[in-house]
């Protein structure tokens, strides 16, 4: 599965784990660069009792970089709010 996504000022994605029965690997190819002040980071959370618990890493989009991670019951992540008029462009999906 593959899709393109554009996040604009104030857009975000709430915390989720991407888990469906057949999804094994998630990937995101960044097509734009955002700095810390711009927001839009991909944040990962630890798991506590099958729920997201504490943020442990933030990855800010860098053009032409690829983020790959395993989908599991503990792969909690979110896209933090974009805080600028710059747009966050990416192509993402899952390997089954």
HELIX and SHEET records of a PDB file:
HELIX    1   1 UNK A   36  UNK A   38  5                                   3    
SHEET    1   A 4 UNK A   2  UNK A   7  0                                        
SHEET    2   A 4 UNK A  88  UNK A  95 -1                                        
SHEET    3   A 4 UNK A  25  UNK A  30 -1                                        
SHEET    4   A 4 UNK A  66  UNK A  70 -1                                        
SHEET    1   B 4 UNK A  13  UNK A  16  0                                        
SHEET    2   B 4 UNK A  77  UNK A  79 -1                                        
SHEET    3   B 4 UNK A  42  UNK A  48 -1                                        
SHEET    4   B 4 UNK A  51  UNK A  59 -1                                        
END                                                                             
